[in-house]
């Protein structure tokens, strides 16, 4: 390959990268590409025997597109979600499917099932536009087990 051919290939590659970047920016501007979402999870391990918390605290981190009001839809294939808020610190059971605002929600499980083999857990959260129910972002959180202690596997 001579210098002229190599230069032409680099120029074509640069044009291709620029076109790809422009397509991504256009998709983001038009709202066709889902936004990124993360979930803060604390503690990284949990058992109902722990007295310091009612479960794994899950806090969605998501910046909605301009003009969108978002609510978070949660689903767990094992266990359930609860609210636990001051000042009353009362626990409100929400179930395996729950809807929340941007506030922290907790995942837990019933210790009566501790003697049984528990499945790996997948918690799914979707950020949805409240007006249209359109999914703007989605995140899966996976838990595995060490005996009766659930651990964040990946987030």
N, C-alpha and C positions, 0 to 999 in steps of 0.2 A: 504494500500500500504506500503510495507516495504522499508527500506532505499536503498536496492539494486535495486528494481524496479524504485523508484523515480530517482536514479542516472542514470539508463539506459534511462529513458524518457528525462531527461535533456540533456544527451549526444546526443540522437537522434534529439532533438529540436535544439541543437547547430549545428549539422551536416546539418540540413535542412536550418537553417539561413545562414550558410556558403555557401551552394550550391546556395541559392537564390542570395546572394551577388555576387558570382562568375558569375552567369548567367547575372546579370545586368551589371557587369563590362565588360563581354565579348560582350554583345550586344552594349554597348557604344563604345568599341574598334572597333567593326566591322561596326559601323555607322548605325546600324539598328534601334536604338532608337532615337527619335527626341530629340534635345537639348532643354534646357529651354530658354524661351524668355520672357522678360517683356517689358512693354511699359511705359515710363514716360509720364504723361499727366498733362498739366498745361494750364490754371487754371482748377480747379475742377468743376467750373460752368461757363457757357458762354451763352451770348445772343448777337445777332448782334448789339444791342444798346450800347454795351461796346466799347469804343473808344480806349482802350489800346492794343487790339489784334484783329487779323482777324478771330480767332477761337480758338479751343482747340489744343494746340501744342502737337503733338504725336511724341515721339522719341523712336524708337526701341532699345532695349538693348539685344544684341545677340552676342555671340562669335561663329563664324562659325567653323566647323571642319577644321583641317589643310588641306590646299590645295584647299579649296572651296572659290569661290567668290560669295557673296550673294547679291540679290536684294530683296526688300520688296514689296509684292503685297498687296494692301489695297482695301477693299470693305466696303461700308456703305449701309445699306438698306434705309436710309433717309439722306438727306444732301449730301455734296460733300467735296472733298479735294482741298486745294490750297497750292501753294508755296508762301512764303513771306520771301525774303532774302535781306540782305544788299548787296551792297551799295544802290541799287536803291529803295529798299523797295516796289517794284511793286508787286501786287498780280497777280499770274498766276493761273487760274482755271484749275484743273486737272480732275474733274468729280467724279462720285461715285465709279469708279474703277480707281486706279492709281498705278503706279510703282515708287519706289524711291530707292535711295541708303540709307545709314545709316543716312542721314540728317533728320532734323525735317520736318514733314508735318503737315498741319493744317486741322482740320475738322470744317466745318461751315454749315449753312443752309441759304436759301433765306428768308429774313424777310417777304416777301410777303405772305408766308404760315403761318405766326404767328397767324392769326385769326382762322385757321383751326386746328382741332384736329390732333396732331402729334403722330406718333407711337413711341413706345420705339425703341431706336436705338441700333443696333448691328454693331460695327465696327470690321472687321476681318482683321488681318494682318498675312501674311505667309512669312517666310524667305525661299526663294527658291535659290537653286544652279543655278547660271546663265548659266552654261554649260549644265546641264541636265534637268533643270526645276523641279527637285525633291524638294518636300516640306521638309525642314529640321526642321522647328518649326512653330507653329501656336498659335495665341493668339486672344481671343475675348475680346472686351471692350464693356460694356453695359452702355448706357446713358438712363436716364429717364428725366421727365420734371417737372418743377415748373412754370406753365404758359408758358412763352416764353423763359425760361432759361433752357438750357440743363445741366444736372448734371452727373458727372461720378458716376455710380451706383456700378460697380465693375470693377476691372482691374487686 
